[in-house]
Amino acid sequence: MSIKIKSPEEIQKMRIAGKLAADVLEMIAPHVVVGVSTGELNQIMHDFMINEQGTIPATLNYHGFPASSCISINQVVCHGIPDPDKKLKSGDIVNIDVTVIKNDYHGDTSRMFEVGEVKPFASRLCQVAQECLWLGIEQVKADATLFDVALAIQTHAEANNYSVVKEYCGHGIGADFHEEPQVLHYASPELKQIVLKPGMVFTIEPMINLGKSGVKVLGDNWTVVTKDRKLSAQWEHTLVVTETGYEIFTLRTDEQPVLPNN
């Protein structure tokens, strides 16, 4: 495994790309309302990236993906394809995942949105998934391992009677969209061999299911859903390991860590 250590110049480019990705999610938030279509949301984000930011939407045409964002509703775990005919309904939980390219470097982030009146159990899933992300992030420091990150995520998810998707994971990122290492969100023993060093950049993006962890890919070869059709939630940040811990590139304005109360 060849994990790239980013130079200070590369880290600065990623800092810029990460902030721009966060800005896309902040911009789209007021538009995520009952009745809007996922196709409309995608178009608004596409136009903002191209015309306002001067960024490139990394997902568009990536291995054939047909849109500038992934929008995943309810039982869709990830890689939901925006659709002009798919309108948001009250009670939906929605993940919007965006990756921008600026000056050849990637910024990758996602967050959940709650649409209209969301059932308490669905809102709780979104909250615990966000806590899982932050508990994982809190483990990041030089000489820790990716096992530490994964164990914190899996432990919290399972303590709340949820499950962690195993087939999809976080990843190294930089000039390439996906680099080594794979950042698994469950405590697989091989992760103990991946020791964190300053300059390593990767995403943490746990997918947490209300029911069982099993998933399947639909016939469009992109959309991933839970096998039991129960809800799934995901949050994602891009970060770098520093000498003193970590720096999150995709932090949104006024965003604070979301950690369990206990």
Contacts in CASP RR format, 6 or more apart in sequence:
PFRMAT RR
TARGET T0000
AUTHOR 0000-0000-0000
METHOD contacts of the structure
MODEL  1
MSIKIKSPEEIQKMRIAGKLAADVLEMIAPHVVVGVSTGELNQIMHDFMI
NEQGTIPATLNYHGFPASSCISINQVVCHGIPDPDKKLKSGDIVNIDVTV
IKNDYHGDTSRMFEVGEVKPFASRLCQVAQECLWLGIEQVKADATLFDVA
LAIQTHAEANNYSVVKEYCGHGIGADFHEEPQVLHYASPELKQIVLKPGM
VFTIEPMINLGKSGVKVLGDNWTVVTKDRKLSAQWEHTLVVTETGYEIFT
LRTDEQPVLPNN
1 180 0 8 1.000
1 181 0 8 1.000
1 194 0 8 1.000
2 180 0 8 1.000
3 172 0 8 1.000
3 179 0 8 1.000
3 180 0 8 1.000
3 181 0 8 1.000
3 194 0 8 1.000
3 197 0 8 1.000
3 200 0 8 1.000
4 172 0 8 1.000
4 174 0 8 1.000
4 179 0 8 1.000
4 180 0 8 1.000
4 200 0 8 1.000
4 201 0 8 1.000
5 197 0 8 1.000
5 198 0 8 1.000
5 199 0 8 1.000
5 200 0 8 1.000
6 14 0 8 1.000
6 174 0 8 1.000
6 199 0 8 1.000
6 200 0 8 1.000
6 201 0 8 1.000
6 240 0 8 1.000
10 105 0 8 1.000
10 174 0 8 1.000
10 175 0 8 1.000
11 199 0 8 1.000
11 201 0 8 1.000
11 240 0 8 1.000
13 102 0 8 1.000
13 103 0 8 1.000
13 104 0 8 1.000
13 105 0 8 1.000
14 105 0 8 1.000
14 106 0 8 1.000
14 107 0 8 1.000
14 173 0 8 1.000
14 174 0 8 1.000
14 201 0 8 1.000
14 238 0 8 1.000
14 240 0 8 1.000
14 249 0 8 1.000
15 247 0 8 1.000
15 249 0 8 1.000
16 102 0 8 1.000
16 103 0 8 1.000
16 105 0 8 1.000
17 55 0 8 1.000
17 100 0 8 1.000
17 101 0 8 1.000
17 102 0 8 1.000
17 103 0 8 1.000
17 105 0 8 1.000
17 106 0 8 1.000
17 107 0 8 1.000
17 249 0 8 1.000
18 100 0 8 1.000
18 107 0 8 1.000
18 108 0 8 1.000
18 109 0 8 1.000
18 238 0 8 1.000
18 249 0 8 1.000
18 250 0 8 1.000
19 249 0 8 1.000
19 250 0 8 1.000
20 53 0 8 1.000
20 55 0 8 1.000
20 100 0 8 1.000
20 102 0 8 1.000
20 107 0 8 1.000
21 98 0 8 1.000
21 99 0 8 1.000
21 100 0 8 1.000
21 107 0 8 1.000
21 108 0 8 1.000
21 109 0 8 1.000
21 238 0 8 1.000
21 249 0 8 1.000
21 250 0 8 1.000
22 109 0 8 1.000
22 250 0 8 1.000
22 251 0 8 1.000
22 252 0 8 1.000
22 253 0 8 1.000
23 53 0 8 1.000
24 45 0 8 1.000
24 48 0 8 1.000
24 49 0 8 1.000
24 53 0 8 1.000
24 98 0 8 1.000
24 100 0 8 1.000
25 96 0 8 1.000
25 98 0 8 1.000
25 109 0 8 1.000
25 110 0 8 1.000
25 111 0 8 1.000
25 252 0 8 1.000
26 252 0 8 1.000
26 253 0 8 1.000
27 44 0 8 1.000
27 45 0 8 1.000
27 48 0 8 1.000
28 41 0 8 1.000
28 44 0 8 1.000
28 45 0 8 1.000
28 48 0 8 1.000
28 96 0 8 1.000
29 113 0 8 1.000
31 40 0 8 1.000
31 41 0 8 1.000
31 44 0 8 1.000
32 41 0 8 1.000
32 88 0 8 1.000
32 94 0 8 1.000
32 96 0 8 1.000
32 113 0 8 1.000
32 115 0 8 1.000
33 88 0 8 1.000
33 115 0 8 1.000
33 116 0 8 1.000
34 88 0 8 1.000
34 89 0 8 1.000
34 90 0 8 1.000
34 115 0 8 1.000
34 116 0 8 1.000
35 87 0 8 1.000
35 88 0 8 1.000
35 89 0 8 1.000
36 87 0 8 1.000
36 88 0 8 1.000
37 82 0 8 1.000
37 83 0 8 1.000
37 84 0 8 1.000
37 85 0 8 1.000
37 86 0 8 1.000
37 87 0 8 1.000
37 88 0 8 1.000
38 71 0 8 1.000
38 73 0 8 1.000
38 82 0 8 1.000
38 83 0 8 1.000
38 84 0 8 1.000
38 86 0 8 1.000
38 87 0 8 1.000
38 88 0 8 1.000
39 67 0 8 1.000
39 71 0 8 1.000
39 82 0 8 1.000
39 83 0 8 1.000
39 84 0 8 1.000
39 86 0 8 1.000
40 84 0 8 1.000
41 69 0 8 1.000
41 71 0 8 1.000
41 82 0 8 1.000
41 96 0 8 1.000
42 67 0 8 1.000
42 68 0 8 1.000
42 69 0 8 1.000
42 71 0 8 1.000
42 82 0 8 1.000
45 57 0 8 1.000
45 68 0 8 1.000
45 69 0 8 1.000
45 96 0 8 1.000
45 98 0 8 1.000
46 57 0 8 1.000
46 60 0 8 1.000
46 67 0 8 1.000
46 68 0 8 1.000
46 69 0 8 1.000
49 55 0 8 1.000
49 56 0 8 1.000
49 57 0 8 1.000
49 68 0 8 1.000
49 98 0 8 1.000
49 100 0 8 1.000
50 56 0 8 1.000
50 57 0 8 1.000
53 100 0 8 1.000
53 102 0 8 1.000
54 102 0 8 1.000
55 100 0 8 1.000
55 101 0 8 1.000
55 102 0 8 1.000
56 100 0 8 1.000
56 101 0 8 1.000
56 102 0 8 1.000
57 68 0 8 1.000
57 69 0 8 1.000
57 98 0 8 1.000
57 99 0 8 1.000
57 100 0 8 1.000
57 101 0 8 1.000
58 99 0 8 1.000
58 100 0 8 1.000
58 101 0 8 1.000
58 106 0 8 1.000
58 107 0 8 1.000
58 108 0 8 1.000
58 177 0 8 1.000
59 65 0 8 1.000
59 67 0 8 1.000
59 68 0 8 1.000
59 69 0 8 1.000
59 70 0 8 1.000
59 97 0 8 1.000
59 98 0 8 1.000
59 99 0 8 1.000
60 66 0 8 1.000
60 67 0 8 1.000
60 68 0 8 1.000
62 177 0 8 1.000
65 79 0 8 1.000
65 81 0 8 1.000
65 222 0 8 1.000
66 81 0 8 1.000
67 81 0 8 1.000
67 82 0 8 1.000
68 98 0 8 1.000
69 82 0 8 1.000
69 96 0 8 1.000
69 97 0 8 1.000
69 98 0 8 1.000
70 78 0 8 1.000
70 79 0 8 1.000
70 80 0 8 1.000
70 81 0 8 1.000
70 82 0 8 1.000
70 95 0 8 1.000
70 96 0 8 1.000
70 97 0 8 1.000
70 98 0 8 1.000
70 110 0 8 1.000
71 80 0 8 1.000
71 81 0 8 1.000
71 82 0 8 1.000
71 94 0 8 1.000
71 95 0 8 1.000
71 96 0 8 1.000
71 97 0 8 1.000
72 78 0 8 1.000
72 79 0 8 1.000
72 80 0 8 1.000
72 94 0 8 1.000
72 95 0 8 1.000
72 97 0 8 1.000
72 223 0 8 1.000
72 224 0 8 1.000
72 232 0 8 1.000
72 234 0 8 1.000
73 80 0 8 1.000
73 86 0 8 1.000
73 88 0 8 1.000
73 92 0 8 1.000
73 93 0 8 1.000
73 94 0 8 1.000
73 95 0 8 1.000
74 92 0 8 1.000
74 93 0 8 1.000
74 94 0 8 1.000
74 231 0 8 1.000
74 232 0 8 1.000
75 225 0 8 1.000
75 226 0 8 1.000
75 229 0 8 1.000
75 230 0 8 1.000
75 231 0 8 1.000
75 232 0 8 1.000
76 95 0 8 1.000
76 223 0 8 1.000
76 224 0 8 1.000
76 225 0 8 1.000
76 232 0 8 1.000
77 165 0 8 1.000
77 168 0 8 1.000
77 207 0 8 1.000
77 209 0 8 1.000
77 215 0 8 1.000
77 224 0 8 1.000
77 225 0 8 1.000
77 226 0 8 1.000
77 232 0 8 1.000
77 234 0 8 1.000
78 95 0 8 1.000
78 97 0 8 1.000
78 168 0 8 1.000
78 207 0 8 1.000
78 224 0 8 1.000
78 234 0 8 1.000
79 222 0 8 1.000
79 223 0 8 1.000
79 224 0 8 1.000
80 222 0 8 1.000
80 223 0 8 1.000
80 224 0 8 1.000
81 220 0 8 1.000
81 222 0 8 1.000
81 223 0 8 1.000
88 94 0 8 1.000
88 115 0 8 1.000
89 115 0 8 1.000
90 115 0 8 1.000
90 116 0 8 1.000
90 117 0 8 1.000
91 114 0 8 1.000
91 115 0 8 1.000
91 116 0 8 1.000
91 117 0 8 1.000
91 118 0 8 1.000
91 119 0 8 1.000
91 122 0 8 1.000
92 114 0 8 1.000
92 115 0 8 1.000
92 116 0 8 1.000
92 118 0 8 1.000
93 112 0 8 1.000
93 113 0 8 1.000
93 114 0 8 1.000
93 115 0 8 1.000
93 118 0 8 1.000
93 122 0 8 1.000
93 123 0 8 1.000
93 125 0 8 1.000
93 126 0 8 1.000
93 231 0 8 1.000
93 233 0 8 1.000
94 112 0 8 1.000
94 113 0 8 1.000
94 114 0 8 1.000
94 115 0 8 1.000
95 110 0 8 1.000
95 111 0 8 1.000
95 112 0 8 1.000
95 113 0 8 1.000
95 233 0 8 1.000
95 234 0 8 1.000
95 235 0 8 1.000
96 110 0 8 1.000
96 111 0 8 1.000
96 113 0 8 1.000
97 108 0 8 1.000
97 109 0 8 1.000
97 110 0 8 1.000
97 234 0 8 1.000
97 236 0 8 1.000
98 108 0 8 1.000
98 109 0 8 1.000
98 110 0 8 1.000
99 106 0 8 1.000
99 107 0 8 1.000
99 108 0 8 1.000
99 109 0 8 1.000
99 177 0 8 1.000
100 106 0 8 1.000
100 107 0 8 1.000
101 107 0 8 1.000
104 175 0 8 1.000
105 174 0 8 1.000
105 175 0 8 1.000
106 173 0 8 1.000
106 174 0 8 1.000
106 175 0 8 1.000
106 176 0 8 1.000
106 177 0 8 1.000
106 238 0 8 1.000
107 173 0 8 1.000
107 238 0 8 1.000
107 249 0 8 1.000
107 250 0 8 1.000
108 173 0 8 1.000
108 177 0 8 1.000
108 203 0 8 1.000
108 236 0 8 1.000
108 238 0 8 1.000
108 250 0 8 1.000
109 236 0 8 1.000
109 237 0 8 1.000
109 238 0 8 1.000
109 250 0 8 1.000
110 205 0 8 1.000
110 234 0 8 1.000
110 235 0 8 1.000
110 236 0 8 1.000
111 235 0 8 1.000
111 236 0 8 1.000
111 252 0 8 1.000
112 126 0 8 1.000
112 129 0 8 1.000
112 130 0 8 1.000
112 233 0 8 1.000
112 234 0 8 1.000
112 235 0 8 1.000
114 122 0 8 1.000
114 123 0 8 1.000
114 126 0 8 1.000
118 126 0 8 1.000
121 210 0 8 1.000
122 210 0 8 1.000
122 231 0 8 1.000
124 160 0 8 1.000
125 162 0 8 1.000
125 208 0 8 1.000
125 210 0 8 1.000
125 231 0 8 1.000
125 232 0 8 1.000
125 233 0 8 1.000
126 233 0 8 1.000
127 258 0 8 1.000
128 156 0 8 1.000
128 157 0 8 1.000
128 160 0 8 1.000
128 162 0 8 1.000
128 208 0 8 1.000
128 233 0 8 1.000
129 157 0 8 1.000
129 162 0 8 1.000
129 206 0 8 1.000
129 207 0 8 1.000
129 208 0 8 1.000
129 233 0 8 1.000
129 234 0 8 1.000
129 235 0 8 1.000
130 233 0 8 1.000
130 235 0 8 1.000
130 258 0 8 1.000
131 156 0 8 1.000
131 258 0 8 1.000
131 259 0 8 1.000
131 260 0 8 1.000
132 152 0 8 1.000
132 153 0 8 1.000
132 156 0 8 1.000
132 157 0 8 1.000
132 164 0 8 1.000
132 185 0 8 1.000
132 206 0 8 1.000
132 208 0 8 1.000
132 235 0 8 1.000
133 153 0 8 1.000
133 204 0 8 1.000
133 205 0 8 1.000
133 206 0 8 1.000
133 235 0 8 1.000
133 236 0 8 1.000
133 237 0 8 1.000
133 258 0 8 1.000
134 257 0 8 1.000
134 258 0 8 1.000
134 259 0 8 1.000
135 152 0 8 1.000
135 153 0 8 1.000
135 156 0 8 1.000
135 259 0 8 1.000
135 260 0 8 1.000
136 149 0 8 1.000
136 150 0 8 1.000
136 152 0 8 1.000
136 153 0 8 1.000
136 204 0 8 1.000
136 206 0 8 1.000
137 149 0 8 1.000
137 204 0 8 1.000
137 237 0 8 1.000
137 239 0 8 1.000
137 246 0 8 1.000
137 248 0 8 1.000
137 257 0 8 1.000
138 152 0 8 1.000
138 257 0 8 1.000
138 259 0 8 1.000
139 148 0 8 1.000
139 149 0 8 1.000
139 151 0 8 1.000
139 152 0 8 1.000
140 149 0 8 1.000
140 196 0 8 1.000
140 204 0 8 1.000
140 239 0 8 1.000
140 241 0 8 1.000
140 245 0 8 1.000
140 246 0 8 1.000
141 196 0 8 1.000
141 241 0 8 1.000
141 244 0 8 1.000
141 245 0 8 1.000
141 246 0 8 1.000
142 196 0 8 1.000
142 197 0 8 1.000
142 198 0 8 1.000
142 241 0 8 1.000
142 242 0 8 1.000
142 243 0 8 1.000
142 245 0 8 1.000
143 195 0 8 1.000
143 196 0 8 1.000
143 197 0 8 1.000
144 195 0 8 1.000
144 196 0 8 1.000
145 191 0 8 1.000
145 192 0 8 1.000
145 193 0 8 1.000
145 194 0 8 1.000
145 195 0 8 1.000
145 196 0 8 1.000
146 181 0 8 1.000
146 183 0 8 1.000
146 184 0 8 1.000
146 191 0 8 1.000
146 194 0 8 1.000
146 196 0 8 1.000
147 187 0 8 1.000
147 188 0 8 1.000
147 189 0 8 1.000
147 191 0 8 1.000
147 192 0 8 1.000
147 194 0 8 1.000
149 183 0 8 1.000
149 185 0 8 1.000
149 191 0 8 1.000
149 204 0 8 1.000
150 183 0 8 1.000
150 184 0 8 1.000
150 185 0 8 1.000
150 186 0 8 1.000
150 187 0 8 1.000
150 188 0 8 1.000
150 191 0 8 1.000
151 187 0 8 1.000
153 164 0 8 1.000
153 185 0 8 1.000
153 186 0 8 1.000
153 204 0 8 1.000
153 206 0 8 1.000
154 164 0 8 1.000
154 185 0 8 1.000
154 186 0 8 1.000
154 187 0 8 1.000
155 187 0 8 1.000
156 260 0 8 1.000
157 163 0 8 1.000
157 164 0 8 1.000
157 206 0 8 1.000
157 208 0 8 1.000
158 164 0 8 1.000
162 208 0 8 1.000
162 209 0 8 1.000
162 210 0 8 1.000
162 211 0 8 1.000
163 208 0 8 1.000
163 209 0 8 1.000
163 211 0 8 1.000
163 212 0 8 1.000
163 213 0 8 1.000
163 214 0 8 1.000
164 185 0 8 1.000
164 186 0 8 1.000
164 206 0 8 1.000
164 207 0 8 1.000
164 208 0 8 1.000
164 209 0 8 1.000
164 213 0 8 1.000
165 185 0 8 1.000
165 206 0 8 1.000
165 207 0 8 1.000
165 208 0 8 1.000
165 209 0 8 1.000
165 213 0 8 1.000
165 214 0 8 1.000
165 215 0 8 1.000
165 232 0 8 1.000
166 184 0 8 1.000
166 185 0 8 1.000
166 186 0 8 1.000
166 213 0 8 1.000
166 214 0 8 1.000
167 214 0 8 1.000
167 215 0 8 1.000
167 224 0 8 1.000
168 207 0 8 1.000
168 215 0 8 1.000
168 224 0 8 1.000
169 182 0 8 1.000
169 183 0 8 1.000
169 184 0 8 1.000
169 185 0 8 1.000
169 205 0 8 1.000
170 182 0 8 1.000
170 183 0 8 1.000
170 184 0 8 1.000
170 185 0 8 1.000
170 202 0 8 1.000
170 203 0 8 1.000
170 204 0 8 1.000
170 205 0 8 1.000
170 236 0 8 1.000
171 178 0 8 1.000
171 179 0 8 1.000
171 180 0 8 1.000
171 181 0 8 1.000
171 182 0 8 1.000
171 183 0 8 1.000
171 202 0 8 1.000
171 203 0 8 1.000
172 178 0 8 1.000
172 179 0 8 1.000
172 180 0 8 1.000
172 181 0 8 1.000
172 183 0 8 1.000
172 200 0 8 1.000
172 201 0 8 1.000
172 202 0 8 1.000
172 203 0 8 1.000
173 179 0 8 1.000
173 201 0 8 1.000
173 202 0 8 1.000
173 203 0 8 1.000
173 238 0 8 1.000
174 201 0 8 1.000
179 202 0 8 1.000
181 194 0 8 1.000
181 202 0 8 1.000
183 202 0 8 1.000
183 203 0 8 1.000
183 204 0 8 1.000
183 205 0 8 1.000
184 191 0 8 1.000
185 204 0 8 1.000
185 205 0 8 1.000
185 206 0 8 1.000
185 207 0 8 1.000
196 241 0 8 1.000
197 241 0 8 1.000
198 240 0 8 1.000
198 241 0 8 1.000
198 242 0 8 1.000
198 243 0 8 1.000
199 240 0 8 1.000
199 241 0 8 1.000
199 242 0 8 1.000
200 240 0 8 1.000
200 241 0 8 1.000
201 238 0 8 1.000
201 239 0 8 1.000
201 240 0 8 1.000
201 241 0 8 1.000
201 249 0 8 1.000
202 238 0 8 1.000
202 239 0 8 1.000
203 236 0 8 1.000
203 237 0 8 1.000
203 238 0 8 1.000
203 239 0 8 1.000
204 236 0 8 1.000
204 237 0 8 1.000
204 239 0 8 1.000
205 234 0 8 1.000
205 235 0 8 1.000
205 236 0 8 1.000
205 237 0 8 1.000
206 234 0 8 1.000
206 235 0 8 1.000
207 232 0 8 1.000
207 233 0 8 1.000
207 234 0 8 1.000
208 232 0 8 1.000
208 233 0 8 1.000
208 234 0 8 1.000
209 215 0 8 1.000
209 226 0 8 1.000
209 230 0 8 1.000
209 231 0 8 1.000
209 232 0 8 1.000
210 226 0 8 1.000
210 230 0 8 1.000
210 231 0 8 1.000
210 232 0 8 1.000
211 226 0 8 1.000
211 228 0 8 1.000
211 230 0 8 1.000
211 231 0 8 1.000
212 226 0 8 1.000
212 227 0 8 1.000
212 228 0 8 1.000
212 230 0 8 1.000
214 226 0 8 1.000
214 227 0 8 1.000
214 228 0 8 1.000
215 224 0 8 1.000
215 225 0 8 1.000
215 226 0 8 1.000
215 227 0 8 1.000
216 224 0 8 1.000
216 225 0 8 1.000
216 227 0 8 1.000
217 223 0 8 1.000
217 224 0 8 1.000
218 224 0 8 1.000
218 225 0 8 1.000
226 232 0 8 1.000
236 250 0 8 1.000
237 248 0 8 1.000
237 249 0 8 1.000
237 250 0 8 1.000
237 251 0 8 1.000
238 248 0 8 1.000
238 249 0 8 1.000
238 250 0 8 1.000
239 246 0 8 1.000
239 247 0 8 1.000
239 248 0 8 1.000
239 249 0 8 1.000
239 250 0 8 1.000
240 246 0 8 1.000
240 247 0 8 1.000
240 249 0 8 1.000
END
